[in-house]
Amino acid sequence: VIGMSVEEYRQAQAEAMTEAQLQAAIIGTGPRAPGLAQRLGWLAYHTHRSDRSPAGFPDLTLVHPGAGRLVFAELKRQKRSNPTPAQVGWLDALERVGDRINDDLYHESAYEPLAERLGRVSAYLWRPLALLDGTIEGILRVS
Ligand SMILES: [Mg+2]
């Protein structure tokens, strides 16, 4: 560790984190062990066994009832792990739904500030670095 910068240390931490550890940090491991998402007021869904379901649906579905937001996230290790074509297909499709919803709201309600119309539905690919550098918390934090 001697001689490592903060960034190098964080990168090394990220590369050592498994997808299961990343998931546990975000949605916890059960009712008594909530993750970041639940602590910020989100309901979290994860399909425990997806082997008999259509391929590629994102690992996490998060809903914030108060804020009226819906987030989909595919989780991957930091390195040597890329989304499958089926996963990319779902993320792209879900992201496009978000864009359309935002566009619709833009045209319907001219009175709300822009920030409140953005990101009601969004889809992400999250790796450990996004957890460690605060990116995920920034996305999930509801003001
Ligand atoms: Mg995954």
Backbone and ligand atoms as CSV (ligand in chain L), in Angstrom:
chain,resi,resn,atom,element,x,y,z
A,1,VAL,N,N,0.831,-1.197,0.000
A,1,VAL,CA,C,0.000,0.000,0.000
A,1,VAL,C,C,0.869,1.252,0.000
A,2,ILE,N,N,2.056,1.128,0.563
A,2,ILE,CA,C,2.972,2.279,0.601
A,2,ILE,C,C,3.266,2.743,-0.820
A,3,GLY,N,N,3.127,4.052,-1.037
A,3,GLY,CA,C,3.417,4.591,-2.355
A,3,GLY,C,C,2.228,4.636,-3.287
A,4,MET,N,N,1.098,4.097,-2.844
A,4,MET,CA,C,-0.118,4.137,-3.675
A,4,MET,C,C,-0.849,5.457,-3.477
A,5,SER,N,N,-1.330,6.026,-4.555
A,5,SER,CA,C,-2.192,7.204,-4.429
A,5,SER,C,C,-3.597,6.739,-4.029
A,6,VAL,N,N,-4.432,7.676,-3.632
A,6,VAL,CA,C,-5.816,7.347,-3.282
A,6,VAL,C,C,-6.506,6.674,-4.467
A,7,GLU,N,N,-6.253,7.209,-5.659
A,7,GLU,CA,C,-6.895,6.665,-6.857
A,7,GLU,C,C,-6.426,5.230,-7.134
A,8,GLU,N,N,-5.136,5.006,-6.962
A,8,GLU,CA,C,-4.606,3.653,-7.200
A,8,GLU,C,C,-5.173,2.666,-6.185
A,9,TYR,N,N,-5.278,3.116,-4.945
A,9,TYR,CA,C,-5.818,2.246,-3.894
A,9,TYR,C,C,-7.277,1.894,-4.200
A,10,ARG,N,N,-8.040,2.921,-4.605
A,10,ARG,CA,C,-9.451,2.706,-4.935
A,10,ARG,C,C,-9.601,1.756,-6.122
A,11,GLN,N,N,-8.737,1.936,-7.107
A,11,GLN,CA,C,-8.756,1.051,-8.278
A,11,GLN,C,C,-8.464,-0.400,-7.869
A,12,ALA,N,N,-7.480,-0.563,-6.999
A,12,ALA,CA,C,-7.131,-1.916,-6.528
A,12,ALA,C,C,-8.288,-2.525,-5.742
A,13,GLN,N,N,-8.925,-1.708,-4.901
A,13,GLN,CA,C,-10.106,-2.165,-4.143
A,13,GLN,C,C,-11.206,-2.611,-5.092
A,14,ALA,N,N,-11.447,-1.789,-6.115
A,14,ALA,CA,C,-12.507,-2.081,-7.088
A,14,ALA,C,C,-12.223,-3.401,-7.810
A,15,GLU,N,N,-10.968,-3.606,-8.179
A,15,GLU,CA,C,-10.618,-4.821,-8.921
A,15,GLU,C,C,-10.707,-6.068,-8.058
A,16,ALA,N,N,-10.636,-5.884,-6.730
A,16,ALA,CA,C,-10.712,-7.039,-5.827
A,16,ALA,C,C,-12.159,-7.396,-5.473
A,17,MET,N,N,-13.100,-6.506,-5.792
A,17,MET,CA,C,-14.492,-6.714,-5.390
A,17,MET,C,C,-15.215,-7.626,-6.375
A,18,THR,N,N,-15.937,-8.619,-5.859
A,18,THR,CA,C,-16.725,-9.499,-6.718
A,18,THR,C,C,-18.071,-8.848,-7.031
A,19,GLU,N,N,-18.765,-9.403,-8.037
A,19,GLU,CA,C,-20.094,-8.886,-8.353
A,19,GLU,C,C,-21.040,-9.086,-7.161
A,20,ALA,N,N,-20.886,-10.224,-6.462
A,20,ALA,CA,C,-21.740,-10.495,-5.290
A,20,ALA,C,C,-21.507,-9.455,-4.194
A,21,GLN,N,N,-20.262,-9.059,-3.993
A,21,GLN,CA,C,-19.959,-8.036,-2.983
A,21,GLN,C,C,-20.532,-6.683,-3.389
A,22,LEU,N,N,-20.429,-6.381,-4.678
A,22,LEU,CA,C,-21.003,-5.123,-5.178
A,22,LEU,C,C,-22.508,-5.115,-4.955
A,23,GLN,N,N,-23.150,-6.228,-5.294
A,23,GLN,CA,C,-24.600,-6.324,-5.113
A,23,GLN,C,C,-24.980,-6.183,-3.638
A,24,ALA,N,N,-24.237,-6.847,-2.768
A,24,ALA,CA,C,-24.528,-6.779,-1.328
A,24,ALA,C,C,-24.399,-5.345,-0.823
A,25,ALA,N,N,-23.437,-4.613,-1.333
A,25,ALA,CA,C,-23.264,-3.229,-0.898
A,25,ALA,C,C,-24.445,-2.371,-1.343
A,26,ILE,N,N,-24.989,-2.670,-2.512
A,26,ILE,CA,C,-26.071,-1.835,-3.050
A,26,ILE,C,C,-27.435,-2.224,-2.493
A,27,ILE,N,N,-27.754,-3.524,-2.475
A,27,ILE,CA,C,-29.107,-3.916,-2.030
A,27,ILE,C,C,-29.096,-4.759,-0.761
A,28,GLY,N,N,-27.935,-4.915,-0.124
A,28,GLY,CA,C,-27.877,-5.665,1.117
A,28,GLY,C,C,-28.016,-7.156,0.891
A,29,THR,N,N,-28.202,-7.882,2.003
A,29,THR,CA,C,-28.283,-9.342,1.923
A,29,THR,C,C,-29.535,-9.871,2.603
A,30,GLY,N,N,-30.455,-8.992,2.947
A,30,GLY,CA,C,-31.697,-9.445,3.581
A,30,GLY,C,C,-32.298,-8.317,4.389
A,31,PRO,N,N,-33.490,-8.585,4.974
A,31,PRO,CA,C,-34.218,-7.533,5.692
A,31,PRO,C,C,-33.400,-6.902,6.827
A,32,ARG,N,N,-32.527,-7.698,7.445
A,32,ARG,CA,C,-31.751,-7.172,8.577
A,32,ARG,C,C,-30.425,-6.567,8.140
A,33,ALA,N,N,-30.125,-6.680,6.871
A,33,ALA,CA,C,-28.851,-6.140,6.373
A,33,ALA,C,C,-29.092,-5.355,5.096
A,34,PRO,N,N,-29.739,-4.183,5.223
A,34,PRO,CA,C,-30.035,-3.385,4.034
A,34,PRO,C,C,-28.766,-2.835,3.396
A,35,GLY,N,N,-28.864,-2.498,2.136
A,35,GLY,CA,C,-27.744,-1.903,1.429
A,35,GLY,C,C,-27.956,-0.412,1.250
A,36,LEU,N,N,-27.073,0.157,0.448
A,36,LEU,CA,C,-27.145,1.592,0.169
A,36,LEU,C,C,-28.532,1.997,-0.351
A,37,ALA,N,N,-29.085,1.204,-1.267
A,37,ALA,CA,C,-30.366,1.556,-1.889
A,37,ALA,C,C,-31.479,1.658,-0.848
A,38,GLN,N,N,-31.614,0.643,-0.017
A,38,GLN,CA,C,-32.690,0.676,0.986
A,38,GLN,C,C,-32.487,1.826,1.972
A,39,ARG,N,N,-31.223,2.091,2.328
A,39,ARG,CA,C,-30.966,3.187,3.270
A,39,ARG,C,C,-31.375,4.533,2.672
A,40,LEU,N,N,-31.397,4.611,1.336
A,40,LEU,CA,C,-31.792,5.855,0.671
A,40,LEU,C,C,-33.270,5.833,0.252
A,41,GLY,N,N,-34.011,4.828,0.726
A,41,GLY,CA,C,-35.451,4.823,0.529
A,41,GLY,C,C,-35.967,4.045,-0.675
A,42,TRP,N,N,-35.083,3.228,-1.280
A,42,TRP,CA,C,-35.486,2.472,-2.467
A,42,TRP,C,C,-35.979,1.078,-2.101
A,43,LEU,N,N,-36.955,0.600,-2.869
A,43,LEU,CA,C,-37.324,-0.809,-2.856
A,43,LEU,C,C,-36.424,-1.493,-3.871
A,44,ALA,N,N,-35.905,-2.644,-3.510
A,44,ALA,CA,C,-34.947,-3.317,-4.392
A,44,ALA,C,C,-35.422,-4.712,-4.749
A,45,TYR,N,N,-35.375,-5.032,-6.047
A,45,TYR,CA,C,-35.709,-6.374,-6.517
A,45,TYR,C,C,-34.529,-6.974,-7.266
A,46,HIS,N,N,-34.268,-8.237,-6.978
A,46,HIS,CA,C,-33.230,-8.985,-7.689
A,46,HIS,C,C,-33.742,-10.400,-7.907
A,47,THR,N,N,-33.624,-10.917,-9.128
A,47,THR,CA,C,-34.018,-12.301,-9.394
A,47,THR,C,C,-32.920,-13.229,-8.888
A,48,HIS,N,N,-33.248,-14.025,-7.881
A,48,HIS,CA,C,-32.222,-14.871,-7.269
A,48,HIS,C,C,-31.717,-15.940,-8.227
A,49,ARG,N,N,-32.652,-16.635,-8.892
A,49,ARG,CA,C,-32.240,-17.620,-9.890
A,49,ARG,C,C,-32.907,-17.267,-11.209
A,50,SER,N,N,-32.103,-16.887,-12.189
A,50,SER,CA,C,-32.673,-16.425,-13.456
A,50,SER,C,C,-32.550,-17.482,-14.557
A,51,ASP,N,N,-32.131,-18.699,-14.198
A,51,ASP,CA,C,-31.805,-19.688,-15.233
A,51,ASP,C,C,-33.009,-20.131,-16.052
A,52,ARG,N,N,-34.221,-19.899,-15.588
A,52,ARG,CA,C,-35.397,-20.269,-16.379
A,52,ARG,C,C,-36.146,-19.044,-16.890
A,53,SER,N,N,-35.497,-17.887,-16.816
A,53,SER,CA,C,-36.106,-16.646,-17.305
A,53,SER,C,C,-35.394,-16.189,-18.572
A,54,PRO,N,N,-36.023,-15.289,-19.340
A,54,PRO,CA,C,-35.369,-14.770,-20.537
A,54,PRO,C,C,-34.008,-14.157,-20.181
A,55,ALA,N,N,-33.041,-14.357,-21.058
A,55,ALA,CA,C,-31.668,-13.936,-20.769
A,55,ALA,C,C,-31.502,-12.427,-20.794
A,56,GLY,N,N,-30.628,-11.932,-19.916
A,56,GLY,CA,C,-30.136,-10.572,-20.045
A,56,GLY,C,C,-30.839,-9.492,-19.256
A,57,PHE,N,N,-31.941,-9.818,-18.553
A,57,PHE,CA,C,-32.623,-8.768,-17.806
A,57,PHE,C,C,-31.693,-8.277,-16.690
A,58,PRO,N,N,-31.654,-6.950,-16.448
A,58,PRO,CA,C,-30.690,-6.397,-15.481
A,58,PRO,C,C,-30.794,-7.025,-14.085
A,59,ASP,N,N,-29.672,-7.058,-13.393
A,59,ASP,CA,C,-29.597,-7.661,-12.059
A,59,ASP,C,C,-30.530,-6.991,-11.063
A,60,LEU,N,N,-30.587,-5.660,-11.107
A,60,LEU,CA,C,-31.350,-4.933,-10.090
A,60,LEU,C,C,-32.461,-4.092,-10.694
A,61,THR,N,N,-33.612,-4.130,-10.045
A,61,THR,CA,C,-34.703,-3.208,-10.345
A,61,THR,C,C,-34.983,-2.451,-9.050
A,62,LEU,N,N,-34.829,-1.135,-9.105
A,62,LEU,CA,C,-34.983,-0.300,-7.901
A,62,LEU,C,C,-36.102,0.708,-8.127
A,63,VAL,N,N,-36.954,0.837,-7.125
A,63,VAL,CA,C,-38.072,1.770,-7.223
A,63,VAL,C,C,-38.042,2.700,-6.015
A,64,HIS,N,N,-38.128,3.995,-6.271
A,64,HIS,CA,C,-38.260,4.941,-5.159
A,64,HIS,C,C,-39.664,5.526,-5.208
A,65,PRO,N,N,-40.563,5.031,-4.349
A,65,PRO,CA,C,-41.962,5.457,-4.420
A,65,PRO,C,C,-42.129,6.965,-4.215
A,66,GLY,N,N,-41.412,7.524,-3.264
A,66,GLY,CA,C,-41.565,8.945,-2.973
A,66,GLY,C,C,-41.143,9.827,-4.130
A,67,ALA,N,N,-40.033,9.464,-4.751
A,67,ALA,CA,C,-39.495,10.276,-5.842
A,67,ALA,C,C,-40.113,9.896,-7.192
A,68,GLY,N,N,-40.798,8.760,-7.245
A,68,GLY,CA,C,-41.358,8.304,-8.516
A,68,GLY,C,C,-40.284,7.961,-9.523
A,69,ARG,N,N,-39.239,7.269,-9.045
A,69,ARG,CA,C,-38.150,6.910,-9.946
A,69,ARG,C,C,-37.986,5.400,-10.028
A,70,LEU,N,N,-37.519,4.968,-11.192
A,70,LEU,CA,C,-37.293,3.556,-11.477
A,70,LEU,C,C,-35.894,3.422,-12.074
A,71,VAL,N,N,-35.076,2.571,-11.468
A,71,VAL,CA,C,-33.696,2.386,-11.933
A,71,VAL,C,C,-33.441,0.908,-12.201
A,72,PHE,N,N,-32.877,0.608,-13.343
A,72,PHE,CA,C,-32.415,-0.738,-13.660
A,72,PHE,C,C,-30.899,-0.725,-13.677
A,73,ALA,N,N,-30.273,-1.758,-13.128
A,73,ALA,CA,C,-28.808,-1.791,-13.130
A,73,ALA,C,C,-28.295,-3.202,-13.375
A,74,GLU,N,N,-27.411,-3.315,-14.348
A,74,GLU,CA,C,-26.659,-4.550,-14.541
A,74,GLU,C,C,-25.341,-4.389,-13.794
A,75,LEU,N,N,-24.968,-5.373,-12.999
A,75,LEU,CA,C,-23.740,-5.316,-12.212
A,75,LEU,C,C,-22.662,-6.184,-12.853
A,76,LYS,N,N,-21.433,-5.659,-12.850
A,76,LYS,CA,C,-20.293,-6.409,-13.392
A,76,LYS,C,C,-19.078,-6.184,-12.523
A,77,ARG,N,N,-18.164,-7.147,-12.525
A,77,ARG,CA,C,-16.861,-6.928,-11.877
A,77,ARG,C,C,-16.141,-5.782,-12.575
A,78,GLN,N,N,-15.087,-5.280,-11.927
A,78,GLN,CA,C,-14.386,-4.135,-12.491
A,78,GLN,C,C,-13.711,-4.458,-13.817
A,79,LYS,N,N,-13.090,-5.654,-13.889
A,79,LYS,CA,C,-12.322,-5.987,-15.101
A,79,LYS,C,C,-12.695,-7.372,-15.630
A,80,ARG,N,N,-12.409,-7.566,-16.913
A,80,ARG,CA,C,-12.615,-8.859,-17.562
A,80,ARG,C,C,-14.041,-9.379,-17.397
A,81,SER,N,N,-15.012,-8.509,-17.460
A,81,SER,CA,C,-16.403,-8.931,-17.388
A,81,SER,C,C,-17.255,-7.915,-18.136
A,82,ASN,N,N,-17.702,-8.307,-19.301
A,82,ASN,CA,C,-18.510,-7.393,-20.111
A,82,ASN,C,C,-19.929,-7.921,-20.264
A,83,PRO,N,N,-20.887,-7.017,-20.439
A,83,PRO,CA,C,-22.277,-7.470,-20.600
A,83,PRO,C,C,-22.440,-8.303,-21.865
A,84,THR,N,N,-23.327,-9.279,-21.777
A,84,THR,CA,C,-23.641,-10.107,-22.934
A,84,THR,C,C,-24.491,-9.287,-23.912
A,85,PRO,N,N,-24.598,-9.736,-25.149
A,85,PRO,CA,C,-25.486,-9.036,-26.088
A,85,PRO,C,C,-26.917,-8.936,-25.563
A,86,ALA,N,N,-27.390,-9.970,-24.891
A,86,ALA,CA,C,-28.763,-9.923,-24.338
A,86,ALA,C,C,-28.856,-8.853,-23.247
A,87,GLN,N,N,-27.830,-8.732,-22.431
A,87,GLN,CA,C,-27.835,-7.699,-21.372
A,87,GLN,C,C,-27.790,-6.298,-21.974
A,88,VAL,N,N,-26.956,-6.131,-22.982
A,88,VAL,CA,C,-26.885,-4.834,-23.665
A,88,VAL,C,C,-28.243,-4.499,-24.289
A,89,GLY,N,N,-28.882,-5.501,-24.863
A,89,GLY,CA,C,-30.188,-5.287,-25.488
A,89,GLY,C,C,-31.222,-4.777,-24.488
A,90,TRP,N,N,-31.274,-5.408,-23.316
A,90,TRP,CA,C,-32.221,-4.957,-22.281
A,90,TRP,C,C,-31.889,-3.548,-21.805
A,91,LEU,N,N,-30.600,-3.289,-21.512
A,91,LEU,CA,C,-30.221,-1.957,-21.010
A,91,LEU,C,C,-30.556,-0.872,-22.024
A,92,ASP,N,N,-30.259,-1.133,-23.276
A,92,ASP,CA,C,-30.564,-0.144,-24.322
A,92,ASP,C,C,-32.068,0.107,-24.404
A,93,ALA,N,N,-32.830,-0.988,-24.356
A,93,ALA,CA,C,-34.286,-0.862,-24.483
A,93,ALA,C,C,-34.860,-0.075,-23.301
A,94,LEU,N,N,-34.389,-0.396,-22.093
A,94,LEU,CA,C,-34.910,0.280,-20.897
A,94,LEU,C,C,-34.497,1.742,-20.866
A,95,GLU,N,N,-33.283,2.020,-21.294
A,95,GLU,CA,C,-32.810,3.396,-21.347
A,95,GLU,C,C,-33.669,4.220,-22.320
A,96,ARG,N,N,-34.037,3.613,-23.418
A,96,ARG,CA,C,-34.875,4.314,-24.401
A,96,ARG,C,C,-36.258,4.623,-23.840
A,97,VAL,N,N,-36.780,3.743,-23.014
A,97,VAL,CA,C,-38.057,4.030,-22.364
A,97,VAL,C,C,-37.907,5.272,-21.503
A,98,GLY,N,N,-36.784,5.351,-20.776
A,98,GLY,CA,C,-36.536,6.523,-19.936
A,98,GLY,C,C,-36.534,7.793,-20.754
A,99,ASP,N,N,-35.844,7.767,-21.875
A,99,ASP,CA,C,-35.777,8.949,-22.731
A,99,ASP,C,C,-37.163,9.359,-23.201
A,100,ARG,N,N,-37.950,8.384,-23.593
A,100,ARG,CA,C,-39.287,8.711,-24.101
A,100,ARG,C,C,-40.154,9.295,-23.010
A,101,ILE,N,N,-40.079,8.712,-21.811
A,101,ILE,CA,C,-40.886,9.242,-20.708
A,101,ILE,C,C,-40.475,10.681,-20.432
A,102,ASN,N,N,-39.168,10.934,-20.417
A,102,ASN,CA,C,-38.707,12.293,-20.149
A,102,ASN,C,C,-39.168,13.249,-21.247
A,103,ASP,N,N,-39.107,12.797,-22.488
A,103,ASP,CA,C,-39.563,13.642,-23.588
A,103,ASP,C,C,-41.050,13.965,-23.456
A,104,ASP,N,N,-41.833,12.937,-23.124
A,104,ASP,CA,C,-43.272,13.145,-22.976
A,104,ASP,C,C,-43.561,14.171,-21.893
A,105,LEU,N,N,-42.866,14.025,-20.747
A,105,LEU,CA,C,-43.109,14.950,-19.652
A,105,LEU,C,C,-42.683,16.358,-20.039
A,106,TYR,N,N,-41.620,16.429,-20.804
A,106,TYR,CA,C,-41.120,17.735,-21.229
A,106,TYR,C,C,-42.198,18.492,-21.994
A,107,HIS,N,N,-42.879,17.772,-22.856
A,107,HIS,CA,C,-43.891,18.443,-23.663
A,107,HIS,C,C,-45.181,18.708,-22.898
A,108,GLU,N,N,-45.464,17.847,-21.912
A,108,GLU,CA,C,-46.742,17.976,-21.207
A,108,GLU,C,C,-46.720,19.036,-20.111
A,109,SER,N,N,-45.610,19.117,-19.396
A,109,SER,CA,C,-45.616,19.989,-18.220
A,109,SER,C,C,-44.500,21.022,-18.319
A,110,ALA,N,N,-44.885,22.181,-18.719
A,110,ALA,CA,C,-43.895,23.238,-18.922
A,110,ALA,C,C,-43.559,23.956,-17.628
A,111,TYR,N,N,-44.198,23.572,-16.528
A,111,TYR,CA,C,-44.048,24.350,-15.290
A,111,TYR,C,C,-43.046,23.766,-14.322
A,112,GLU,N,N,-42.727,22.484,-14.458
A,112,GLU,CA,C,-41.779,21.876,-13.537
A,112,GLU,C,C,-40.350,22.230,-13.935
A,113,PRO,N,N,-39.468,22.432,-12.950
A,113,PRO,CA,C,-38.056,22.625,-13.286
A,113,PRO,C,C,-37.504,21.384,-14.000
A,114,LEU,N,N,-36.556,21.593,-14.873
A,114,LEU,CA,C,-36.029,20.501,-15.692
A,114,LEU,C,C,-35.542,19.332,-14.847
A,115,ALA,N,N,-34.825,19.626,-13.767
A,115,ALA,CA,C,-34.220,18.558,-12.964
A,115,ALA,C,C,-35.257,17.556,-12.476
A,116,GLU,N,N,-36.461,18.033,-12.182
A,116,GLU,CA,C,-37.477,17.128,-11.664
A,116,GLU,C,C,-38.051,16.215,-12.739
A,117,ARG,N,N,-37.795,16.565,-13.986
A,117,ARG,CA,C,-38.319,15.717,-15.065
A,117,ARG,C,C,-37.292,14.705,-15.544
A,118,LEU,N,N,-36.052,14.877,-15.136
A,118,LEU,CA,C,-34.990,14.021,-15.656
A,118,LEU,C,C,-34.856,12.739,-14.840
A,119,GLY,N,N,-34.559,11.669,-15.513
A,119,GLY,CA,C,-34.143,10.459,-14.840
A,119,GLY,C,C,-35.215,9.732,-14.069
A,120,ARG,N,N,-36.473,9.844,-14.473
A,120,ARG,CA,C,-37.499,9.070,-13.770
A,120,ARG,C,C,-37.350,7.583,-14.065
A,121,VAL,N,N,-36.906,7.259,-15.258
A,121,VAL,CA,C,-36.563,5.876,-15.590
A,121,VAL,C,C,-35.158,5.888,-16.165
A,122,SER,N,N,-34.275,5.061,-15.605
A,122,SER,CA,C,-32.910,5.041,-16.118
A,122,SER,C,C,-32.305,3.648,-15.978
A,123,ALA,N,N,-31.323,3.374,-16.817
A,123,ALA,CA,C,-30.685,2.052,-16.839
A,123,ALA,C,C,-29.179,2.234,-16.856
A,124,TYR,N,N,-28.496,1.443,-16.028
A,124,TYR,CA,C,-27.049,1.605,-15.864
A,124,TYR,C,C,-26.317,0.270,-15.886
A,125,LEU,N,N,-25.047,0.363,-16.268
A,125,LEU,CA,C,-24.099,-0.727,-16.033
A,125,LEU,C,C,-23.184,-0.244,-14.917
A,126,TRP,N,N,-23.231,-0.914,-13.782
A,126,TRP,CA,C,-22.451,-0.486,-12.617
A,126,TRP,C,C,-21.349,-1.484,-12.306
A,127,ARG,N,N,-20.131,-0.931,-12.113
A,127,ARG,CA,C,-18.979,-1.717,-11.680
A,127,ARG,C,C,-18.526,-1.179,-10.321
A,128,PRO,N,N,-17.663,-1.947,-9.607
A,128,PRO,CA,C,-17.275,-1.540,-8.249
A,128,PRO,C,C,-16.756,-0.104,-8.129
A,129,LEU,N,N,-16.027,0.367,-9.113
A,129,LEU,CA,C,-15.496,1.727,-9.014
A,129,LEU,C,C,-16.621,2.761,-8.860
A,130,ALA,N,N,-17.750,2.513,-9.494
A,130,ALA,CA,C,-18.892,3.436,-9.399
A,130,ALA,C,C,-19.452,3.467,-7.976
A,131,LEU,N,N,-19.307,2.358,-7.261
A,131,LEU,CA,C,-19.699,2.350,-5.846
A,131,LEU,C,C,-18.671,3.109,-5.027
A,132,LEU,N,N,-17.406,2.787,-5.232
A,132,LEU,CA,C,-16.343,3.335,-4.377
A,132,LEU,C,C,-16.132,4.828,-4.588
A,133,ASP,N,N,-16.395,5.340,-5.767
A,133,ASP,CA,C,-16.163,6.781,-5.990
A,133,ASP,C,C,-17.429,7.624,-5.775
A,134,GLY,N,N,-18.525,6.984,-5.324
A,134,GLY,CA,C,-19.723,7.737,-4.974
A,134,GLY,C,C,-20.699,7.964,-6.113
A,135,THR,N,N,-20.387,7.434,-7.303
A,135,THR,CA,C,-21.283,7.634,-8.444
A,135,THR,C,C,-22.668,7.039,-8.192
A,136,ILE,N,N,-22.690,5.830,-7.648
A,136,ILE,CA,C,-23.982,5.155,-7.433
A,136,ILE,C,C,-24.800,5.892,-6.375
A,137,GLU,N,N,-24.132,6.308,-5.310
A,137,GLU,CA,C,-24.855,7.062,-4.275
A,137,GLU,C,C,-25.424,8.350,-4.855
A,138,GLY,N,N,-24.663,9.004,-5.737
A,138,GLY,CA,C,-25.133,10.236,-6.364
A,138,GLY,C,C,-26.384,9.996,-7.192
A,139,ILE,N,N,-26.444,8.855,-7.861
A,139,ILE,CA,C,-27.604,8.539,-8.687
A,139,ILE,C,C,-28.815,8.194,-7.812
A,140,LEU,N,N,-28.562,7.509,-6.697
A,140,LEU,CA,C,-29.673,7.035,-5.866
A,140,LEU,C,C,-30.118,8.049,-4.816
A,141,ARG,N,N,-29.302,9.044,-4.559
A,141,ARG,CA,C,-29.672,10.012,-3.524
A,141,ARG,C,C,-30.828,10.877,-4.019
A,142,VAL,N,N,-31.887,10.893,-3.258
A,142,VAL,CA,C,-33.073,11.672,-3.621
A,142,VAL,C,C,-33.125,12.882,-2.711
A,143,SER,N,N,-33.185,14.059,-3.294
A,143,SER,CA,C,-33.108,15.266,-2.468
A,143,SER,C,C,-34.406,15.505,-1.707
L,1,MG,MG,MG,-24.429,-9.042,-13.603
